[in-house]
Amino acid sequence: MSQSDTPVLELRNVTKTYSVKQGLFGKSKPLTAINDVSIKLARGEVLGLVGESGCGKSTLAKILLGLEAPTSGEVLVDGQTLGGQDRLALARRIQPIFQDPYSSLNPRKNIYDIIALPLRVHGIGDEASRQKSVREILDIVGLPARVMNNYPSQMSGGQRQRVAIARALIMKPEIVICDEPTSALDVSVQSQILNLLNELRQEFGLTYLFISHNLAVIEHLATRVAVMYLGRIVEEASVGGLFDAARHPYTDALLKSVLTPEPELGIPDTHLGMSYPNPIAPPEGCHFHPRCPAASDLCKSKRPTPLFDPNGRIECHLHSP
Amino acid sequence: MTLAPSTNNVDPLLQDIVGPTPGQQLRRRFFGHRGLMIGASVVAVLLVIALLAPVVAPHDPYAQDLLARMKPPVFLGGTWEHILGTDHLGRDYLSRLIYGARVSLLIGFVAALISGTIGTAMGVAAGYFGGRTDAVVTFLINVRLAMPVVLVALAVVAILGGSLQVVIGVLGLLLWDRFAVVMRASTLQVRGREYVSAAQAIGASTPRILLSEIMPNILNNLIVVITLEMAHAILLEATLSFLGLGVQPPTPSWGLMVSEGKNMMLFEPWLVLIPGAVLFVLVLAINLMGDGLRDVTAPENRS
């Protein structure tokens, strides 16, 4: 395999289990947050990851950032396992942008200190060159240099998110994990941030893993989409393929659940019915069968095996050969 | 403090931001807070008096004058020679009160410092690392909470003998529980914020995260607990001295003065009331200061 074919980021059969204690003296039960997930990210692409709250998206982001160790399976960056890499070296290649810019910036530090922290931690440059880098990156994310002395509370949500982006990009990483970067922002600001992220990707040749529950955002930015349900990737396809012809009933329901601005269409009914299952006691067979409109007896007893084809992957009995 | 911006070396052209700098805002809020101003002034005045005791005190606090015993204070018909009167050994009451402030403030500061260091280290470690560390610290806190402070202090002082060092040591080793509880809870809260995850993802070391991301954000809670525990230590010293197991006579201490005056309380109530009132004022002032500092430094005030 040549160098360019090696995925810049790859997860191989990654599983993450937490043990949850029930009550003070209760028994610990395993909670499988991520179940046998394999993903590949090619250089320069944007993989969108969608799913409901609690399906394991953010846990996946933490594993990719090296903040949590997977229970089993491995994470590879440029073909090398994560465990074998120096923490600092890894930090230079993968950086996060978090969901809530009100919580991702330390309220006690000014903007200069926040953005310069990666340079300080990695001992890059002296104070004068750090100042220059911070000013450059502020210009790139569209903020005036004078905000350097401001504190986060003096800024708006959109400005804060620009600061968070500046902090993530100041070390010129290759991969950026965007964990719902626009869901805490006003609608009017969301598109500005998304356009900024898109421009930055083209300018610096970044690879994004873009986590979101907003399908419109995914359609706008991503090149490929993975759909997650209860810790498993149930479908993966190119953006065009997924939005035109969703194969998994869950993907279909997600697409139908998007609200439209047309009032006469009413609130869409996803037919998902009952609420999200308890991840401590996931349903037998296919995890999705209690909510699936097309569930058969087979789905209740046997877990579907993932099927790989030119379109991507699918994990559903309806599409089994 | 840590709140001042650390960008003194930034290009002077960048300094022309519109509006007041955070330092100016902090100063403005600091001086605009009435409770904080009152509390801090009282504590500052008492501190200066205590430090300058040999200069300020009109008499030697140990000098007895058996011919001038139990002189009433000026406002009860005494003379200006002894403004607050004299005690049962003829010692000047005002001078003893001034020297007693040294004991109270010293015990308050040092005991809060010792217990604050122990409790903060334990609480932050428990909150940040969680798991087994947390279980051990929580157990230690529970053990400590199960011990009656006054009884343990009395027992230790009875065994080791009462002296200033022993009282400070005992109180310092006994009063860390609230620090540990509050710091653990605040650390747990701050630890979940995304800026901590961001610092971890940057590759910052654990000491750096604790010192520059966690500590500044739990400092306001720490300040409040420090003031509460300082007041608590001062009151406990007074209690121990009152019971005869704290600071030993003839060292002047407010608790000891209340204790020595209690036999004459019905006839000469001012012997008890004066040190009691000063103790009350000091504790109230420290608590006002703590409340005020919390209000002033809370980051949500920063707009």
Interface residues (C-beta under 8 A of the other chain):
Chain A: K62 L65 G66 L67 R87 L88 L90 A91 R92 I94 Q95 P96 F98 Q99 D100 S103 S104 L105 N106 P107 R108 K109 N110 Y112 D113 L117 P118 V121 H122 E127 Q131 A145 R146 M148 N149 N150 Y151 S153 Q154 A164 R167
Chain B: T2 L3 P5 S6 T7 N9 V10 D11 L14 Q15 D16 I17 T21 P22 R193 E194 Y195 S197 A198 A199 Q200 A201 I202 G203 A204 S205 R208 S212 E213 P216 N217 P299 E300 R302 S303
